[in-house]
Amino acid sequence: MNNLIYLSKWNPELYITLKKDDIHRRYIDFNRVQYFNLPRKNKIIIGECTFANRDELVNKFKNEINSIINTYAVESIISMTTKTFSYICWCDKNKLCLFTELSLKQYSEYLYQRVQRKEIKRSSYCHIIHDLKFIFSLLGYNENYFDNILLVSKNDQESNQSYSRSDLKKILPLLRALFKQTATQFLDNPEKHKSSYVSSYTMTFEWNGKKYKICSGISKMMVAATYLMAYYTSTNTTQLFTLKRPKKAGFSIKDEWYTMPVFKRRSFKIIHVEIGQHNLNIPKYCMNFFDTLLKVSTAIDNSKDALLFQLCITNDVVPISSSTLSSFNQRFIRRYHPMTDDRGNELLPKISRFRQTGSQLSQINQGELASSIILGNTPNVIQKHYTTGNHHDNNKMLQETISIRYEQARTKESIKKIKETLHISTLTYEEYLKKLSPNLKVSANGTYCSDPFGNKSKIFNKRSSKYKDNLTLACADLLACFGCEHQVIIQSVDDIWCLLSFKENLEESLYLHIDSKHYEDNFKKTIDFINNKILPKLDKKLIKSSNYKLVNEGRHPLWKDIDSMILS
């Protein structure tokens, strides 16, 4: 065997394996560097390549990479070697010596020209130069070469766009149908599907009047579940892959709650991915999905503390990975169910875009504070990376505005008349909110309102005379909420924590009043209503958890100090 490999000039000792986890592996073939233009293995074996006499460089490169395997992440090492291979290949094609100041300078100019042609982003240029600098240093070459190359800023970095409503209407029904149908077939006979080979057609999927045979049914089922979970919880990829199957807990007979702790590596903290029927952004059918997901996950692996998202291939249980998602998009979505967005661009499910969509909806419905809690980020991160929305929708609104202004300047007609001429429908902010969110609206006191723009809102608007007459405000009379027929109490720890913080703030305001009568006239009725009408009807475990949070974390951010009170 060794003689055969020697004759074919492909050395297995130069082919190293990087262990990403217990299942997944990545590979680097340093045999390619020994030949001009870095040919693939099959061309090396059959001799369709030219030897470059780089034995010393190849051995050093391989040894240095082996020395950092335990220090750097596998993906980082793959990224650095891939970019270095591209640099070597470019030098070979342009007949330049490797790892010299001249070749580096010309390569950086070549990359910058690609930036100018919009073929790569500025941020990509910076990443390539950064990785090359590391490899130059690792191999003992002069780092000062990088002092004389072109530098660019990373000012073209873009956050992922959120999905538009029309995008979601195309993606979500497909994912829901796929998960529902495959989960039903899997639960009917789990052992059959767990023991099947990757190429075995063991499931079927019906969509748009067509019936498809499905191989690797468990993989497709769990990928669809992963995407749906990303949409429902706005959780990122790494956290989804490390979620452990939760234990079911009920705060009341009609309210279900699931919580899954997961470690967030980059910010070095543990966050909780939460999903429950009381969460207003999650529809009723989401709970049915999650119940089914728990059954499926348990059928795949019923061990304690098992991961929520796992695959089973010929009875081998493996965790889901990014490559599984990519394969699903390439081989299933693109091949059999291609989709396009409103601009005609390819539309694929992507976890980061689902997360961006969830952030946008939470900011519209509940504000930046709630969005930062849901995403597990600080408000500054939310403002920087999660506030751009969908570029197509944004551009569409800008184009409509420009069209209106152009016609207005040309014809001197009113905006209303021009909208009718151009057939541009006007959607008020209140109507927009009603389309995107449920009827209930959260109040600062921890309760909800089922009719925030009703008759009481009109009364509230009349009292707010300092605002313009055409500005419609939701009712925000926090004290009048208690006893109002539109008030709704949601049994969740955070909401009751906010309510208890509000109550404690009212009680603490006693010393700010003239006397006890002044205090009772202002707040006694509200405090009595909370103590006698609301708290006794709540689940005791829920109140205990909320009180525990109040004691250990302090009051809700809205009611941190007594200055939040407005006395009359």
C-alpha positions in Angstrom: 0.0 0.0 0.0 2.8 2.4 0.9 4.5 1.7 -2.5 1.3 2.4 -4.3 0.9 5.7 -2.6 4.5 6.6 -3.2 4.2 5.9 -6.9 1.1 8.0 -7.1 2.9 10.8 -5.3 0.0 11.2 -2.8 1.3 10.8 0.8 -1.4 10.0 3.5 0.8 11.5 6.2 0.2 14.9 4.7 -3.6 14.4 4.9 -4.7 15.5 8.4 -8.0 15.1 10.2 -9.5 17.8 12.5 -12.0 16.5 15.0 -14.8 19.1 15.3 -16.8 16.9 17.7 -17.5 13.3 18.4 -19.1 12.9 15.0 -18.0 15.6 12.6 -14.6 15.8 11.0 -12.8 18.3 8.7 -9.8 17.5 6.6 -6.7 19.3 5.2 -4.7 17.9 2.3 -1.2 19.3 2.3 -0.3 17.1 -0.7 -1.9 19.8 -2.9 0.7 22.3 -1.9 3.5 20.1 -3.3 2.1 20.8 -6.8 1.6 23.9 -8.9 -2.0 25.3 -8.8 -2.9 23.0 -5.9 -4.7 20.2 -7.8 -7.2 17.9 -6.1 -6.4 14.4 -4.9 -7.7 12.5 -7.9 -5.5 14.5 -10.3 -2.5 14.0 -8.1 -3.1 10.2 -8.1 -3.4 9.9 -11.9 -0.4 12.3 -12.4 -2.2 15.2 -14.1 -0.1 17.8 -12.2 3.3 19.5 -12.1 5.6 18.9 -9.1 6.6 22.2 -7.4 9.4 20.9 -5.1 8.0 22.4 -1.9 8.7 19.6 0.5 10.3 21.8 3.2 7.4 24.3 3.1 4.8 21.5 3.1 6.2 19.7 6.1 6.6 22.9 8.1 3.1 24.1 7.2 1.6 20.7 8.3 3.6 20.6 11.6 2.7 24.2 12.5 -1.0 23.5 11.9 -0.8 20.4 14.0 0.7 22.5 16.8 -2.3 24.8 17.0 -5.0 22.2 16.7 -5.7 22.2 20.5 -5.5 26.0 20.7 -7.8 27.3 17.9 -11.3 26.2 16.8 -11.5 23.8 13.9 -13.4 26.2 11.7 -10.8 28.9 12.4 -8.0 26.6 11.3 -9.9 25.5 8.2 -10.5 29.2 7.3 -6.9 30.1 7.7 -5.6 27.2 5.6 -8.2 27.7 2.9 -7.3 31.4 2.5 -3.6 30.5 2.4 -4.2 27.8 -0.2 -6.0 30.5 -2.3 -3.0 32.8 -2.0 -0.6 30.0 -3.0 -2.7 29.1 -6.0 -2.9 32.7 -7.1 0.9 33.0 -6.8 1.4 29.9 -9.0 -0.9 31.2 -11.7 0.9 34.6 -11.7 4.4 33.0 -11.4 5.3 34.7 -8.2 7.4 33.4 -5.3 5.5 32.4 -2.2 5.5 34.3 1.1 7.5 37.3 -0.3 6.7 41.0 0.2 6.2 41.4 -3.6 3.7 38.6 -3.9 1.8 39.7 -0.8 1.6 43.3 -2.1 0.3 42.2 -5.5 -2.1 39.7 -4.0 -3.6 42.5 -1.7 -3.9 44.7 -4.8 -5.8 41.9 -6.6 -8.1 41.5 -3.7 -8.7 45.2 -3.4 -9.7 45.3 -7.1 -12.2 42.6 -6.3 -13.5 44.8 -3.5 -13.8 47.8 -6.0 -15.8 45.5 -8.4 -18.1 44.5 -5.5 -17.1 40.9 -5.9 -16.1 40.6 -2.3 -16.9 42.9 0.7 -14.4 45.0 2.6 -14.9 42.9 5.6 -14.0 39.8 3.6 -10.8 41.5 2.5 -9.9 42.3 6.1 -10.5 38.6 7.1 -8.3 37.3 4.3 -5.5 39.7 5.3 -5.9 38.8 9.0 -5.7 35.1 8.3 -2.7 35.4 6.0 -0.8 37.5 8.5 -1.3 34.8 11.1 0.0 32.1 8.7 3.0 34.2 7.7 3.8 34.6 11.4 3.2 30.9 12.1 5.6 29.9 9.3 8.3 32.3 10.5 8.0 34.9 7.7 8.3 38.6 8.2 5.1 40.2 9.5 6.4 43.6 8.5 5.4 42.8 4.9 1.8 43.6 6.0 2.8 47.2 6.9 3.0 48.2 3.2 -0.3 46.7 1.9 -3.6 48.4 1.3 -5.8 48.7 4.3 -9.6 49.1 4.2 -12.3 49.6 6.8 -15.1 47.1 7.6 -17.8 49.7 7.0 -19.8 47.5 4.6 -20.7 44.9 7.1 -24.4 44.1 6.9 -26.7 42.4 9.3 -28.9 39.7 8.0 -32.2 41.0 6.7 -35.5 40.0 8.3 -38.0 38.1 6.3 -40.9 40.0 4.9 -44.5 38.9 5.5 -44.7 37.4 2.0 -41.4 35.6 2.5 -42.7 34.0 5.7 -46.0 32.9 4.0 -43.8 30.9 1.5 -41.3 29.4 3.9 -43.3 28.6 7.1 -46.2 26.5 5.5 -43.6 24.3 3.8 -41.6 23.8 7.0 -44.7 23.1 9.1 -46.1 20.6 6.6 -42.8 18.8 6.3 -42.3 18.5 10.0 -45.9 17.5 10.7 -46.0 14.8 8.0 -42.6 13.3 8.7 -43.1 13.4 12.5 -46.4 11.5 12.1 -44.7 8.8 10.0 -41.7 8.6 12.3 -43.8 8.2 15.5 -45.8 5.4 13.9 -42.7 3.3 13.6 -39.5 4.9 15.1 -37.3 1.8 14.9 -37.9 1.4 11.2 -36.7 4.9 10.4 -33.9 4.9 12.9 -32.3 1.8 11.4 -32.7 2.9 7.8 -29.8 3.9 5.6 -29.3 7.4 4.3 -30.3 6.5 0.8 -33.4 4.5 1.8 -36.8 6.0 1.0 -38.8 5.4 4.1 -41.1 8.4 4.2 -43.3 10.4 1.8 -44.2 14.1 1.7 -47.2 15.7 0.0 -47.0 19.3 -1.1 -49.0 21.3 -3.7 -50.7 18.2 -5.0 -47.5 16.2 -5.5 -46.2 13.3 -3.6 -42.4 13.0 -2.9 -40.4 10.0 -1.7 -38.2 11.0 1.2 -34.8 9.5 2.1 -33.1 10.6 5.3 -36.5 11.4 6.7 -35.3 12.0 10.3 -32.7 14.5 9.1 -35.4 16.5 7.1 -37.8 16.3 10.0 -35.3 17.7 12.5 -34.0 20.4 10.2 -37.5 21.6 9.6 -38.0 21.6 13.4 -34.8 23.5 13.9 -35.9 26.3 11.5 -39.3 26.5 13.1 -37.8 26.7 16.6 -35.6 29.5 15.4 -38.6 31.4 14.1 -40.7 30.9 17.3 -37.9 31.7 19.8 -35.4 33.9 17.9 -32.6 31.7 19.1 -29.3 31.6 17.2 -27.7 28.6 15.6 -25.1 27.7 18.2 -27.7 27.8 21.0 -30.2 25.7 19.1 -27.6 23.0 18.5 -26.7 22.9 22.2 -30.2 22.9 23.6 -31.0 20.0 25.9 -34.4 18.5 25.9 -36.4 20.3 28.6 -38.7 19.0 31.3 -42.3 20.0 31.0 -43.7 22.3 33.7 -47.2 23.8 34.1 -47.9 27.1 36.0 -51.6 26.4 35.7 -54.0 23.9 34.1 -54.3 26.1 31.0 -50.8 27.4 30.8 -47.8 25.4 29.7 -44.2 26.5 29.9 -40.9 25.0 28.7 -37.5 26.4 29.6 -34.1 25.3 28.3 -30.8 26.7 29.7 -28.0 27.1 27.1 -24.5 28.5 27.3 -23.8 31.5 25.1 -20.1 31.2 24.4 -19.3 34.6 22.9 -20.8 36.6 25.8 -19.8 33.9 28.4 -23.2 33.6 30.0 -26.1 31.2 30.3 -29.4 32.3 28.7 -32.8 30.6 28.8 -34.7 29.8 25.6 -38.3 30.0 26.6 -41.5 28.9 24.8 -44.9 28.9 26.3 -48.6 29.4 25.6 -48.7 32.6 27.6 -46.1 34.2 25.3 -48.1 36.5 23.1 -45.8 36.3 20.1 -46.2 32.5 19.9 -49.4 31.2 18.3 -51.4 28.3 19.7 -50.3 25.8 17.1 -46.7 26.5 18.2 -47.3 24.5 21.4 -48.7 21.6 19.4 -45.5 21.7 17.3 -43.3 21.7 20.5 -45.2 18.9 22.0 -44.6 16.8 18.9 -41.0 17.8 18.9 -40.6 16.6 22.4 -42.1 13.2 21.5 -39.8 12.9 18.4 -36.7 13.9 20.3 -37.5 11.4 23.1 -38.0 8.7 20.5 -34.6 9.4 18.9 -32.8 9.5 22.3 -34.5 9.0 25.6 -31.4 9.3 27.7 -31.2 11.9 30.5 -30.0 15.4 29.4 -30.1 14.5 25.7 -29.9 17.2 23.1 -33.3 18.5 21.8 -32.2 18.3 18.1 -30.5 15.1 17.1 -30.4 12.8 14.1 -30.4 9.0 13.9 -28.6 7.3 11.0 -28.5 3.5 11.0 -29.1 3.5 14.8 -26.3 6.0 15.4 -27.5 9.1 17.2 -25.6 12.3 16.2 -26.2 16.0 16.9 -27.5 18.2 14.2 -25.0 20.6 12.6 -24.7 23.5 10.2 -23.7 21.1 7.4 -27.0 19.3 7.9 -28.9 22.5 7.4 -26.8 23.4 4.3 -27.5 20.0 2.8 -31.2 20.3 3.4 -31.3 23.7 1.6 -29.1 22.4 -1.3 -30.6 19.0 -1.9 -34.2 19.5 -0.8 -35.3 23.1 -1.0 -33.3 24.1 -4.1 -33.9 20.9 -6.0 -37.6 20.2 -5.3 -39.1 23.3 -3.7 -37.3 26.4 -5.0 -38.7 29.7 -3.8 -38.1 33.4 -4.7 -38.8 36.6 -2.7 -40.6 39.6 -4.1 -37.5 40.8 -6.0 -37.0 37.4 -7.7 -34.0 36.4 -5.5 -33.6 32.9 -4.2 -35.4 32.4 -0.9 -34.0 29.9 1.6 -34.7 29.3 5.3 -31.9 30.7 7.4 -31.7 30.8 11.2 -30.0 34.2 11.4 -32.8 35.7 9.3 -35.5 34.1 11.5 -33.7 35.7 14.5 -33.7 39.1 12.8 -37.4 38.7 12.0 -38.2 37.9 15.7 -36.2 40.9 16.8 -38.1 43.2 14.5 -41.5 41.9 15.6 -40.6 42.1 19.3 -39.3 45.7 18.9 -42.5 46.7 17.2 -44.8 45.1 19.8 -42.8 45.4 23.0 -39.9 47.8 22.5 -36.1 47.4 22.6 -35.9 46.3 26.2 -38.2 43.3 25.5 -36.3 42.6 22.3 -33.0 42.5 24.1 -34.4 40.1 26.7 -35.8 37.8 24.0 -32.5 37.8 22.0 -30.2 37.7 25.0 -28.3 40.8 23.9 -27.8 44.3 25.2 -29.9 47.2 23.8 -26.8 48.5 22.1 -26.3 45.3 20.2 -30.0 45.3 19.2 -29.7 48.9 17.9 -26.5 48.0 15.9 -27.4 44.7 14.4 -31.2 44.1 14.6 -32.9 47.4 13.6 -32.5 47.5 9.8 -35.6 45.4 9.0 -36.1 44.1 5.5 -34.2 46.1 2.8 -36.9 45.3 0.1 -39.7 46.7 2.3 -37.6 49.7 3.2 -36.7 50.5 -0.4 -40.3 50.0 -1.5 -41.5 52.6 1.1 -38.7 55.0 0.0 -39.6 54.6 -3.7 -43.3 55.3 -2.9 -42.4 58.4 -0.9 -40.1 59.7 -3.7 -42.9 59.0 -6.3 -45.4 61.0 -4.2 -43.0 63.9 -3.7 -42.1 63.9 -7.4 -45.8 64.0 -8.5 -46.5 66.6 -5.8 -43.8 68.9 -7.2 -44.9 68.3 -10.8 -48.6 68.7 -10.5 -48.9 70.8 -7.3 -51.6 68.5 -6.0 -52.2 67.2 -2.5 -50.5 64.1 -1.2 -53.9 62.4 -0.7 -54.8 63.0 -4.4 -51.4 61.8 -5.6 -51.7 58.6 -3.6 -55.0 57.9 -5.3 -53.5 58.6 -8.7 -50.5 56.3 -8.1 -52.7 53.6 -6.4 -50.6 53.7 -3.2 -52.5 52.5 -0.2 -51.8 54.1 3.2 -51.3 51.9 6.2 -51.5 53.7 9.5 -49.1 52.8 12.3 -52.0 51.4 14.4 -53.2 49.2 11.5 -49.6 48.0 10.9 -49.3 46.9 14.6 -52.7 45.1 14.4 -51.4 43.2 11.4 -48.2 42.1 13.0 -49.2 41.4 16.5 -52.1 40.1 18.7 -54.8 42.3 20.1 -53.3 42.3 23.6 -50.8 45.1 24.4 -48.4 45.0 27.4 -48.6 47.8 29.9 -45.7 49.2 32.1 -47.4 47.8 35.2 -47.0 44.1 34.2 -50.6 43.6 32.9 -52.0 43.7 29.4 -54.8 45.6 27.7 -57.2 43.9 25.2 -58.5 47.2 23.8 -55.6 49.8 23.9 -57.2 52.0 21.3 -60.8 51.8 22.5 -63.1 54.4 24.1 -60.8 54.8 27.1 -58.0 55.6 24.7 -60.1 58.4 23.3 -60.6 59.8 26.8 -56.9 59.5 27.5 -56.1 61.3 24.2 -58.4 64.2 25.1 -56.5 64.7 28.4 -53.2 64.7 26.5 -54.0 68.0 24.9 -50.3 68.9 24.4 -50.1 66.3 21.5 -51.4 67.0 18.1 -55.0 66.2 17.4 -54.2 63.7 14.7 -51.9 61.6 16.9 -53.6 58.5 18.3 -52.2 57.2 21.6 -52.9 53.9 23.3 -54.5 54.3 26.7 -51.6 54.6 29.3 -53.5 55.4 32.5 -51.6 52.8 34.6 -53.7 53.2 37.8 -57.0 53.1 35.9 -56.0 49.7 34.4 -56.9 48.0 37.7 -60.6 47.3 37.7 -60.9 48.0 34.0 -62.8 45.4 32.0 -60.1 45.3 29.4 -57.3 44.4 31.8 -55.7 40.9 31.2 -53.3 39.2 33.5 -50.7 36.8 32.0 -49.3 34.2 34.2 -45.6 34.4 33.6 -42.7 35.1 36.0 -41.5 38.3 34.2 -45.0 39.8 34.0 -45.8 39.2 37.6 -42.3 40.3 38.6 -43.1 43.6 36.9 -46.5 43.8 38.6 -44.9 43.2 42.1 -42.3 45.8 41.3 -45.0 48.3 40.4 -46.9 47.5 43.6 -43.7 47.8 45.8 -43.0 51.1 44.1 -46.4 52.4 45.0 -46.0 51.3 48.6 -42.6 52.9 48.9 -44.0 56.2 47.7 -45.7 56.7 51.1 -42.9 58.9 52.4 -43.3 61.3 49.4 -46.9 62.1 50.3 -48.1 64.9 52.6 -49.8 62.4 54.9 -51.4 59.0 55.0 -54.7 60.3 53.6 -52.9 61.8 50.6 -51.2 58.5 50.0 -54.5 56.5 50.3 -56.3 58.8 48.0 -53.7 58.2 45.4 -52.8 54.5 45.6 -54.7 52.6 48.3 -57.4 51.5 45.9 -54.9 50.2 43.4 -52.8 48.3 46.0 -55.9 46.7 47.5 -57.1 45.6 44.1 -53.7 43.9 43.4 -53.6 42.3 46.8 -57.3 41.1 46.9 -58.3 40.7 43.3 -55.2 39.6 41.4 -52.6 37.9 43.5 -55.0 35.4 45.2 -56.1 34.1 41.7 -52.5 33.4 40.6 -50.6 30.2 40.9 -48.7 30.0 44.2 -45.6 28.6 42.5 -45.7 31.5 40.1 -45.9 34.1 42.8 -43.1 32.4 44.7 -40.9 32.5 41.6 -41.7 36.1 40.9 -41.1 37.1 44.5 -37.8 35.2 44.4 -36.8 37.2 41.3 -37.8 40.5 43.0 -35.7 39.7 46.0 -32.6 38.5 44.2 -32.6 40.7 41.1 -34.4 43.7 42.4 -37.2 45.5 40.8 -38.1 45.4 37.2 -36.1 48.0 35.1 -39.2 50.1 34.7 -39.7 50.5 38.5 -36.1 50.6 39.8 -36.6 53.7 42.0 -39.2 55.9 43.5 -38.6 58.6 40.9 -40.8 56.5 38.5 -43.8 57.7 40.5 -45.9 60.7 39.5 -47.8 62.0 42.4 -50.9 64.2 42.2 
